[in-house]
Amino acid sequence: MERANDSAFSGFILLGFSNQPQLETALFAVILIIYSLSCLGNGAIMLLSTMDPHLHSPMYFFLSNLSFMDLCLTTCTVPQTLANFKGKDKTITYGGCVAQLFIALGLGGVECVLLSVMAYDRYVAVCRPLHYMVIVHPQLCLQLVVTAWLTGFGNSVVQTALTMTLPLCGKNQVDHFFCEVPVMLKLACTNTSVNEAEVFAVSTFFLVVPLSLILVSYGHITRAVLKIKSAQGRQKAFGTCGSHLMVVIIFFGTLISMYLQPPSSYSQDVNKSIALFYTLVTPLLNPLIYTLRNKEVKGALRRQMRRILDLRQS
């Protein structure tokens, strides 16, 4: 590792919004509320998908994995951010920064692949409903999810190693609220054009390729749904798929706007806002979109609430 000039290196200072202390105070309250709601929503989906037999289907297996991933992503970054916003000590150890970068990058890759898997699941459900349980069988579901996790974290191992071994020449002030690849590249005191090109290529693979597959899937889905004669059937199909498509647009839109441009051209304030959105707001929107627009999830929630009330009364 090239840190010869950093023998006394103890960690990084996460500047966050330290130049705007009043904003940090306001953000602390907002982020704490959103984080709490996100944990509650994603935790509820995981519990419902496990406990309710009506939700033991491929779609909810993938959804519970998405909720678990979102829960991990917010927990990876938000507690450190809240501690930095509230206290005067804004440092993070070198090991802590490496761990944060590795986990956040890995989970981001997992979500990209998982969302494309969920689009494939919806494509088979709508376009080949009679063969759905034969094609999307439990073994395939497990294989697809394992592939998503291995692909995401396999890439993260490489990206983290390439980024965190760059020479820093004593610089340790990170103009962000958590450790992220583009910000760490700007901190390096060497030419990072090769790293930037490599990040762009990997980002294209994890963002453009899955997004293209998702759009193709939804093109077929739209064509199939329009052929359904029943208005109620069309509405149900569009409702289920519309929820997933909304998540896709929000998630991929924020990441593409940040990763598919050279780090040297970033506006740090914009970068921080985008990062806040995809690490905090998107994980909150996922359970809200799926529960508010999905009758099966709302039905499962009502059944479990009745079950709890019955247990208390007995």
C-alpha positions as CSV (number, residue, x, y, z in Angstrom):
1,M,0.0,0.0,0.0
2,E,1.3,3.4,-1.0
3,R,1.1,5.3,2.3
4,A,4.8,5.7,2.9
5,N,4.4,9.4,3.5
6,D,1.6,8.8,5.9
7,S,3.3,6.8,8.7
8,A,1.6,8.9,11.3
9,F,-1.7,8.9,9.5
10,S,-4.5,8.4,12.0
11,G,-7.6,8.9,9.9
12,F,-9.8,11.3,8.0
13,I,-11.8,14.4,8.9
14,L,-15.3,14.2,7.3
15,L,-16.1,17.9,6.7
16,G,-19.7,17.3,5.7
17,F,-21.5,20.6,6.1
18,S,-19.2,22.0,8.8
19,N,-19.1,25.4,7.0
20,Q,-22.8,25.6,7.6
21,P,-23.4,24.6,11.3
22,Q,-27.0,25.7,11.3
23,L,-27.7,23.4,8.3
24,E,-26.0,20.5,10.1
25,T,-28.3,21.0,13.1
26,A,-31.4,21.0,10.9
27,L,-30.1,18.0,8.9
28,F,-29.4,16.1,12.1
29,A,-33.1,16.1,13.0
30,V,-34.3,15.4,9.5
31,I,-31.9,12.6,8.9
32,L,-32.6,11.0,12.3
33,I,-36.4,10.9,11.5
34,I,-35.9,9.6,8.0
35,Y,-33.4,6.9,9.2
36,S,-35.8,5.8,11.9
37,L,-38.7,5.6,9.4
38,S,-36.5,3.7,6.9
39,C,-35.5,1.1,9.5
40,L,-39.1,0.7,10.5
41,G,-40.4,0.4,6.9
42,N,-37.7,-1.9,5.6
43,G,-37.8,-4.0,8.8
44,A,-41.6,-4.4,8.5
45,I,-41.3,-5.6,4.9
46,M,-38.6,-8.2,5.9
47,L,-40.8,-9.4,8.8
48,L,-44.0,-9.6,6.7
49,S,-42.2,-11.4,3.9
50,T,-41.0,-14.0,6.4
51,M,-44.1,-14.4,8.6
52,D,-47.0,-14.1,6.1
53,P,-47.6,-17.2,3.9
54,H,-49.3,-15.0,1.3
55,L,-46.0,-13.3,0.6
56,H,-43.9,-16.4,0.2
57,S,-43.4,-15.8,-3.5
58,P,-40.3,-14.8,-5.7
59,M,-41.4,-11.2,-5.9
60,Y,-41.4,-10.8,-2.1
61,F,-38.2,-12.8,-1.7
62,F,-36.5,-10.3,-3.9
63,L,-38.2,-7.4,-2.1
64,S,-37.1,-8.6,1.3
65,N,-33.5,-8.8,0.0
66,L,-33.8,-5.2,-1.3
67,S,-35.1,-4.1,2.1
68,F,-32.3,-5.9,3.9
69,M,-29.8,-4.2,1.6
70,D,-31.3,-0.8,2.1
71,L,-31.2,-1.3,5.9
72,C,-27.5,-2.2,5.7
73,L,-26.8,0.8,3.4
74,T,-28.3,3.4,5.7
75,T,-26.8,1.8,8.8
76,C,-23.4,1.9,7.1
77,T,-23.4,5.7,6.6
78,V,-26.1,7.4,8.7
79,P,-24.9,6.7,12.3
80,Q,-21.4,8.1,11.5
81,T,-23.1,11.1,9.8
82,L,-25.3,11.8,12.8
83,A,-22.3,11.6,15.1
84,N,-20.4,14.1,13.0
85,F,-23.3,16.5,12.7
86,K,-23.9,16.5,16.5
87,G,-20.4,16.5,17.9
88,K,-17.2,18.5,17.3
89,D,-15.1,15.4,16.5
90,K,-15.6,14.7,12.8
91,T,-12.9,12.1,12.4
92,I,-13.1,8.6,11.1
93,T,-10.3,6.1,11.3
94,Y,-8.5,4.8,8.2
95,G,-9.9,1.4,8.8
96,G,-13.4,2.8,9.4
97,C,-13.2,4.7,6.1
98,V,-12.1,1.6,4.2
99,A,-15.0,-0.4,5.7
100,Q,-17.5,2.3,4.9
101,L,-16.3,2.6,1.3
102,F,-16.3,-1.2,0.8
103,I,-19.8,-1.8,2.3
104,A,-21.5,1.2,0.6
105,L,-19.9,0.4,-2.8
106,G,-20.8,-3.3,-2.5
107,L,-24.4,-2.6,-1.5
108,G,-24.8,-0.1,-4.3
109,G,-23.6,-2.8,-6.8
110,V,-26.0,-5.4,-5.3
111,E,-29.0,-3.1,-5.6
112,C,-28.2,-2.4,-9.3
113,V,-28.2,-6.1,-10.1
114,L,-31.1,-6.9,-7.8
115,L,-33.3,-4.3,-9.4
116,S,-32.7,-5.9,-12.8
117,V,-33.5,-9.3,-11.4
118,M,-36.7,-7.9,-10.0
119,A,-37.5,-6.5,-13.5
120,Y,-37.0,-10.0,-15.0
121,D,-39.3,-11.5,-12.3
122,R,-42.0,-9.0,-13.3
123,Y,-41.5,-9.7,-17.0
124,V,-42.0,-13.5,-16.5
125,A,-45.0,-12.9,-14.2
126,V,-46.8,-10.6,-16.7
127,C,-45.6,-12.0,-20.0
128,R,-45.5,-15.8,-19.1
129,P,-47.9,-16.1,-16.2
130,L,-48.8,-19.8,-16.8
131,H,-45.1,-20.8,-16.6
132,Y,-44.1,-18.3,-13.8
133,M,-43.6,-20.8,-11.0
134,V,-41.8,-23.2,-13.3
135,I,-39.4,-20.5,-14.6
136,V,-38.8,-18.5,-11.5
137,H,-38.4,-21.4,-9.1
138,P,-36.9,-21.1,-5.6
139,Q,-33.5,-22.4,-6.6
140,L,-33.2,-19.9,-9.4
141,C,-34.3,-17.1,-7.0
142,L,-31.6,-18.0,-4.6
143,Q,-29.0,-18.3,-7.4
144,L,-29.9,-14.8,-8.7
145,V,-29.8,-13.2,-5.3
146,V,-26.4,-14.8,-4.5
147,T,-25.1,-13.7,-7.9
148,A,-26.2,-10.1,-7.1
149,W,-24.4,-10.1,-3.7
150,L,-21.2,-11.7,-5.1
151,T,-21.1,-9.4,-8.1
152,G,-21.6,-6.3,-6.0
153,F,-19.1,-7.1,-3.3
154,G,-16.6,-8.7,-5.8
155,N,-16.4,-5.3,-7.6
156,S,-16.2,-3.5,-4.2
157,V,-13.1,-5.4,-3.2
158,V,-11.3,-4.3,-6.4
159,Q,-12.6,-0.7,-6.3
160,T,-11.8,-0.2,-2.6
161,A,-8.3,-1.6,-3.0
162,L,-7.6,0.7,-6.0
163,T,-8.9,3.8,-4.3
164,M,-7.6,3.4,-0.8
165,T,-4.0,2.6,-1.9
166,L,-3.6,5.9,-3.7
167,P,-1.0,8.2,-2.1
168,L,-2.5,11.0,0.0
169,C,0.6,13.0,0.8
170,G,-0.8,13.8,4.3
171,K,-4.1,15.2,3.1
172,N,-7.0,13.9,5.2
173,Q,-9.9,16.3,4.9
174,V,-12.7,14.6,3.1
175,D,-15.2,17.2,1.8
176,H,-18.2,14.8,2.3
177,F,-20.1,13.2,5.1
178,F,-18.9,9.6,4.4
179,C,-16.1,7.9,2.4
180,E,-17.0,7.5,-1.3
181,V,-14.9,6.7,-4.4
182,P,-15.2,10.1,-6.3
183,V,-14.3,12.1,-3.2
184,M,-11.4,9.9,-2.2
185,L,-10.0,10.2,-5.8
186,K,-10.1,14.0,-5.4
187,L,-8.1,13.6,-2.2
188,A,-5.2,11.7,-3.9
189,C,-2.0,13.6,-4.7
190,T,-1.3,11.8,-7.9
191,N,-2.7,11.5,-11.4
192,T,-6.0,9.6,-11.1
193,S,-7.0,9.6,-14.8
194,V,-6.6,5.8,-15.0
195,N,-8.7,5.4,-11.8
196,E,-11.4,7.7,-13.2
197,A,-11.5,5.8,-16.5
198,E,-11.8,2.5,-14.6
199,V,-14.6,3.9,-12.3
200,F,-16.4,5.1,-15.4
201,A,-16.2,1.7,-17.1
202,V,-17.4,-0.2,-14.0
203,S,-20.2,2.4,-13.4
204,T,-21.3,1.8,-17.0
205,F,-21.4,-1.9,-16.4
206,F,-23.4,-1.6,-13.1
207,L,-25.6,1.3,-14.1
208,V,-26.2,1.4,-17.9
209,V,-26.3,-2.4,-18.5
210,P,-28.9,-3.2,-15.7
211,L,-30.9,-0.1,-16.6
212,S,-31.0,-1.2,-20.3
213,L,-32.2,-4.7,-19.3
214,I,-34.9,-3.2,-17.0
215,L,-36.2,-0.9,-19.8
216,V,-36.3,-3.8,-22.3
217,S,-38.2,-5.9,-19.7
218,Y,-40.7,-3.1,-19.1
219,G,-41.1,-2.6,-22.8
220,H,-42.3,-6.2,-23.1
221,I,-44.4,-5.8,-20.0
222,T,-46.1,-2.7,-21.3
223,R,-46.9,-4.4,-24.6
224,A,-48.3,-7.5,-22.8
225,V,-50.4,-5.4,-20.3
226,L,-52.0,-3.4,-23.1
227,K,-53.3,-6.7,-24.6
228,I,-55.1,-7.5,-21.4
229,K,-58.9,-7.0,-22.0
230,S,-59.8,-6.6,-18.3
231,A,-59.4,-3.0,-17.1
232,Q,-58.9,-4.3,-13.5
233,G,-56.2,-6.7,-14.7
234,R,-54.4,-3.9,-16.5
235,Q,-54.6,-1.7,-13.5
236,K,-53.2,-4.4,-11.2
237,A,-50.3,-5.2,-13.5
238,F,-49.4,-1.5,-14.0
239,G,-49.7,-0.9,-10.3
240,T,-47.3,-3.7,-9.3
241,C,-44.8,-2.9,-12.1
242,G,-45.2,0.9,-11.7
243,S,-43.9,0.6,-8.1
244,H,-40.8,-1.1,-9.2
245,L,-40.2,1.3,-12.1
246,M,-40.5,4.3,-9.7
247,V,-37.8,2.8,-7.5
248,V,-35.6,2.2,-10.6
249,I,-35.9,5.7,-11.9
250,I,-35.1,7.3,-8.5
251,F,-32.1,5.0,-7.7
252,F,-30.5,4.9,-11.2
253,G,-31.1,8.6,-11.8
254,T,-29.2,9.7,-8.8
255,L,-26.3,7.3,-9.3
256,I,-25.9,8.0,-13.0
257,S,-25.9,11.8,-12.4
258,M,-23.0,11.3,-10.0
259,Y,-20.8,8.4,-11.3
260,L,-21.0,8.8,-15.0
261,Q,-19.1,12.1,-15.0
262,P,-15.4,12.8,-14.3
263,P,-14.8,13.3,-10.5
264,S,-12.9,16.5,-11.4
265,S,-16.1,18.1,-12.7
266,Y,-18.1,17.4,-9.5
267,S,-19.8,20.2,-7.6
268,Q,-19.3,19.1,-4.0
269,D,-22.5,20.6,-2.7
270,V,-24.5,18.8,-5.5
271,N,-22.5,15.6,-4.8
272,K,-23.4,15.7,-1.1
273,S,-27.1,16.3,-1.9
274,I,-27.2,13.4,-4.4
275,A,-25.4,11.1,-1.9
276,L,-27.9,12.0,0.9
277,F,-30.7,11.2,-1.5
278,Y,-29.6,7.7,-2.6
279,T,-28.2,6.6,0.8
280,L,-31.1,8.0,2.9
281,V,-34.2,9.0,0.9
282,T,-34.3,6.0,-1.6
283,P,-34.2,3.4,1.2
284,L,-37.1,5.2,2.8
285,L,-39.1,5.4,-0.5
286,N,-38.7,1.7,-1.3
287,P,-40.9,0.4,1.5
288,L,-43.3,3.4,1.1
289,I,-43.8,2.8,-2.6
290,Y,-44.2,-1.0,-2.2
291,T,-46.6,-0.8,0.7
292,L,-48.8,2.2,-0.3
293,R,-49.2,0.9,-3.8
294,N,-49.5,-2.8,-3.1
295,K,-52.7,-4.4,-1.8
296,E,-50.9,-7.7,-0.9
297,V,-48.5,-6.0,1.4
298,K,-51.2,-3.9,3.0
299,G,-53.3,-7.0,3.4
300,A,-50.4,-8.9,5.1
301,L,-49.9,-6.0,7.4
302,R,-53.6,-6.0,8.4
303,R,-53.5,-9.8,9.0
304,Q,-50.4,-9.5,11.2
305,M,-51.9,-6.6,13.2
306,R,-55.1,-8.7,13.8
307,R,-52.9,-11.6,14.9
308,I,-51.1,-9.5,17.4
309,L,-54.4,-8.1,18.8
310,D,-55.8,-11.6,19.1
311,L,-52.7,-12.8,21.0
312,R,-53.0,-9.9,23.4
313,Q,-56.7,-10.5,24.0
314,S,-56.3,-14.3,24.6
